[in-house]
Amino acid sequence: MSGTSGATALPQGSEKVRAVDRMFDAIAPRYDLLNRLLTFGMDVRWRKKAVRTLGLVPGSTVLDIGCGTGDLCRVLGADTHHAVGIDRSAGMLAGAQGHRSGDAALIRGDGTSLPVGNNSVDGIVSGFTLRNLVSLSAFLDECGRAVRSGGRIALLEVSTPANPVLRAGHAAYFGRVVPFVGGILSDRAAYSYLPKSVAYLPPDDEIVAMVGAAGFENVRRQALSVGIAQLITGTRSQS
């Protein structure tokens, strides 16, 4: 299970916001390449699964919070949804525009203060964004505000395998190989921070409870690829 152990060594509050903004602007040019290399392409399957589990009708309006360079926006577009990508990083949004993220609208904004009206969207997705937010509870409350009754969310995030042997191997890979490869191809400091940032995540059962408290029902957490990633889904409660 993920937890908060060691989180005190990581930036908090406004310092975290500034650090995360700088980091993602810096790593944007090779972000997609490193995602594919470091996950052996599994991140592509995870994103497709997230969109598939939304179960929304074609033409639905779906926000991609922390859209980065637009990977999930492109999957949403391929599934005939209207994607709206939101990200704080100007560098990431520039990358999304360069990748021609389908017909997605791209907006610079914050996941804890979404630039949309109440009950205005059919769904929300995010890819590996939760641990980079300054407030997970504020983000989930915004999801509950923005998604219409009966709408859906699908939130992808990293995780830690439950099996002790797999957990040890994952820790070695995430803590050593990821910073090494990231340092060669991009920014070592950023790819050293990203594994450590898992400590920002609450325990698994607490995340599920937080999603429920934000107004979602039938909340489900699914471990992906032997537990190195997780997918959290839920349906907005009927008003």
Buried (B, 14 or more C-beta within 10 A) or exposed (E): BBBBEEBEEBBEEEEBBEBBBBBBBBBBBBBBEBBBBBBEEBBEEBBBBBBEBBEBEEEBBBBBBBBBBBBBBBBBBEBEBBBBBBBBBEBBBBBBBEBEBBEBEBBEBBBBEBEBEEBBBBBBBBBBBBBBBBEBEBBBBBBBBBBBEEBBBBBBBBBBBEEEEBBEBBBEEBBEEBBEBBBEBBBBBBBBBBBBBBBBBBEBEBBBEBBBEBBBEEBEBEBBBBBBBBBBBBBBBEE
